[in-house]
Amino acid sequence: MLIDALWDTVPLTRPEDQLAVLMSRLRTVLGRDRIEHRDQGYLLHCDWLDATELAVLTREMDGAAGGGPRDGRGGGGAGRALADPRRRPQPLPGEWAQLQAGRA
């Protein structure tokens, strides 16, 4: 599934080897404890996701909206979420990534 998500229509001669190289590089950056290699593939151990933070900020905004615009709380979460340019949606390649983006 990961190979299909990365190289949807690009034919590779040895995709498992290509994936292993990419995972090795990623493990160097993130740490070996973050990406576990198993017989079935790889397991990512993460403690932070953009989608999770977006859900938290959305709940904060929903809670603040009930207080009215004069209490100063409304929009605080939205301001933080929208002020960071890294949070702006970028087009994602591949069918799997598009499905995940649609869910978020």
Stockholm file with secondary structure:
# STOCKHOLM 1.0

chainA/1-104         MLIDALWDTVPLTRPEDQLAVLMSRLRTVLGRDRIEHRDQGYLLHCDWLDATELAVLTREMDGAAGGGPRDGRGGGGAGRALADPRRRPQPLPGEWAQLQAGRA
#=GR chainA/1-104 SS CHHHHHSSSCCCSCHHHHHHHHHHHHHHHHCTTTEEEETTEEEECCSCCHHHHHHHHHHHHHHHHTTCGGGSCTTHHHHHHHHCGGGSCCCCCSHHHHHHHHHC
#=GC SS_cons         CHHHHHSSSCCCSCHHHHHHHHHHHHHHHHCTTTEEEETTEEEECCSCCHHHHHHHHHHHHHHHHTTCGGGSCTTHHHHHHHHCGGGSCCCCCSHHHHHHHHHC
//
